[in-house]
Amino acid sequence: MDDESLMTIESLAAAAGTATSTVRMYQSRALLPPPERRGRIGYYGPGHLARLRLIASLQQEGFSLASIKRLTDAWESGRGLDDVLGLEAQVSSTWAGEEPVRLKPAQFARLFSGQKVTPSVIRRARRLGLVSMDGLDIVVRNPKFLEIGTELTRIGIPVSEILDEFEVLQSMTDSIAERFTGVFERHMWDPFVAAGLPGDQIRPLTQALQRLSTLAESVVEVALSEALRRRASEFLAGQASRLDEAGVRDGLRPAARAAGLDV
């Protein structure tokens, strides 16, 4: 290893955004090659950092350590670092998110249509992973969620209820993501590993992963749209007598039909 690229375990853990205990755990499970020993000190290089980043990326998408171990075994049996570095970069870029938005507490509170944003609301948003704190600043990790949340408050939904629904939805989407990850692992990843992790298949593999991700989002969008239309139609049908009594059913019907609903 180039002396300039050498890192102690503390430096490696800091660069990977993890703990030294995690690095040691990966070593004990043979997920991470041992360091280069120079006297009493072990030194790590760019390959170790790439391995840690790859493990983190795959774990975030639902892969087990046992599955990731297959990759590390192939690496130790002679695969080049370029292949692993390339795969790590491709996996990371597949789910690259938006740039976080940094707001002062007063700026953040003003976004919610006059609703009171209490410290307990902020704590709950932090627990759900929607925001984090940097000093006194609120860092919104996904600006799209903020945009949706503020729009919901504009139509009268309380912030507390928005967080309730997000928490339930988060659990549901985690389950959906786990299922699609299983599809990828069984039909794309396992054959790739069985073939010896060929370097020339990394780009097709990640392209397939990106395509599967896009199709998964489309399937969920279509299924949710159909379910919403069905449920809304059922709700309006259940309110038919009340609408008739108020004399507004006929007036509501054109707008409902334009939205794909039956009244």
N, C-alpha and C positions, 0 to 999 in steps of 0.2 A: 504494500500500500504506500502511496505517496505520503510522506511525512506531513505535508501541509493539510492533508484531508483527514488525518487521524483525529479521533474523538475519544474522550473517556466515556464511561457509561453515563455519567451525569450529563455530559454535552450531547450525547446521542439521544437520551431521553428527552431533553429540552428541545432539540431540533425536531423530534418526531411528535412532540406534544403529548407525551405519555410519562409514566412514572418509571423510576429505575427498577422498582419491584416487578413491573410488567415486563421489562426487558429481561430480567432474570428468569421470570416465569416462562417466557418464550424460549429462552435458552434451555431450561430444564426439560421442556417438551420437544426439544430439537426443532423448533420452528425458526430459530435464529442461530446461525453458525457461531461458534465460539470466537471471542476476540483474538487478536494477535497479541501474544504475551511478550512484553519487554520488561524483564525483571519481574517485579511484583504487580505491575500495572497492565491491564488489558486495554487494547486500543481497537476501536471500531472504525470502519470506513464507509464510503458512500453506498456500498452494496448492502450493508446492514441497515442504513437509513431507508434505502429503497424498499427493503423487505418489510420494515416496520410500517411504512406508509401503505404498502400493498395489503398487509394484514388488516390494518385499520379500515381501508376502503372496502375490502371484501366483507369484513365483519359488519360494517354499517349497512351493507346490502343483504345481510342475513345468512352469510356463509358460515358454517361451523369451523372450528379450529381443525377438526379432523380433515375436512375438505381442503383447507388451506395447507395442511401438512403435506398433502400430495404435491403441491407446487414446490414447497421447500425441499422435499425429497428429490424432485427432479432437478432443482437448482444445484443441490449438493452432488448430484451424479454427473454434473458436467455442463449444465446449461450456462450460456453466457449471461452476464449481467445486463447486456443491452436488451435482451428479450424481456427480462423482468422489469427493467426500468421503463421500457416501452409499454408494457401491459399496465404498470402502475399509473403511468401518465394517461393512458387511454381510459382506464376505469375512473380515475379522478375527474377527467373532463366530461365523462358521460353525464354525470349528475352535478356539474358545476352550477352553483346557485347564483342568485343575484348578489350584488354588493350590498352589505348591510347598511342601514341608515342610522345615523347617530342624531339623537334629538335631546334637547333639554327637557326636563320634566314638564315645564309649562307649555312648551311646544307640543309635546306628546298629548297632554291633557286637552289642548284646544282642538284636537282632531276629532273628538268624539261627541260632537253636536251638543255641547253643554252638559253631557252626562259626567258625573263625578268619578274621576279615576283615583281611587283610594290606594293607599300603600298595600292593602291586602290584594287588590286587583293586580298590581304590579308584581307582587310576590307569586301570585298564581300564574301569571303570564310567564314569569321566569321558570317556574316549575314545569310548565308545559313546553318550554324551549322556544317560546315565541320571541322573548327579549332577553337581554342580559344587561348587566350594569358595568359601566366603566367609569369609576369615580361617581360623579353625580349624573353622568349622561346615561340615557337609555339607548341601548343599541338594538335595533329591530333587525333580527337575523334574516327574515324574509319579507321584504317590502310589499310583496303581493298580498300576503296575509293581512298586513296593516291596511292596505287599500280596501280589501274586502270587508274587514272589520269595521272600518270607518263608514263605509257605504251602508252596512247593516244598521249602524246606529242612526244614520240619517233617515231610515224608514221606520225607526221607532223601536228597534230591538235593543234591550238593555245589555250593557257590556258584560254583566255577570252571566246572562243567558248565552251570549255569543261564546264565552269561554266554556260553558257547560257543553254546548254542541260541538265545539272544537275538540274537547277532550274525548267525547264519544267517537267522533269522526276519526280522530287520530288512532284510536284502537282498531277501528274498522279498516282503515287504510293500511295499517301495519300488517293486518292479517292478509289483505289483498296482495300487498307487496311480497309477503312471505311465500304466497302461493306462486306468484310469477317468478320469484327467485328460484323456487324449486323446479319450475319448468325449465329455466335457463340451465340450472345445474345438471339436471338429468339429460337433457337433449343437446346441450352445447358444450358445457364445461367438462363433463365426464368424458365424452369422446375426445376432447382436446387434450385432457390429461393422459388418457389411454394411449394417445398417439405420441406421447413424449413431450408435450408442450412445444410443438414446432414453431420456431420464430416466424416463419412466413404465414402462419395462421392467426397471429395476434390481431392484425388489422381486421380480417374477416370476422373473427370472434367478437371483437368490440363493436363492429358495425352491426352484427346480429343482435348484440346486447342493446345497442341504441334503438334498433328497429323494434325489438320486443318491448322495450320501455315505452316507445311511442304508441305501439298497438295496444299495450295494456292500458295506457291513459285513455285511448279512444274507446276501448271496450267499456271501461268504467263510466266514461262520459255518456255513451249511448244508453247503457243500462240504467244509469241514474236518471237520465232524461225521461226514459220510458216509465220508470217507477214514479217519478214526480207527476207526470201527466195522469197516470192511472190513479194515484192517490188523490190528486186534486179533483179529478172527475168524480171519484167516489165521495169525497167530502161535499162537493157542490150538490150531488144527487141527494145526499142525506139532508141537505139544507133546503131542498126544493119547496117544501110546504111553507117554510118561513119566508122564502123569497116571494112565493105566490101571494102570501098574505100581505106582504109589504108592497106588492105590485111592481116589483123591480126585476122579476125573472126575465121577461121579454127584453128589457133594456140591457140586461147583462149578457144575454145569449150571444150576440154578435162578437163582443170582445172575448168571451170565453172560447168561442169557436176559432177565432183568429189565433188564440194561444194553444189550439189543439185540444181544448177541453170540451166535454159534453155537459150541458146543463139541462 
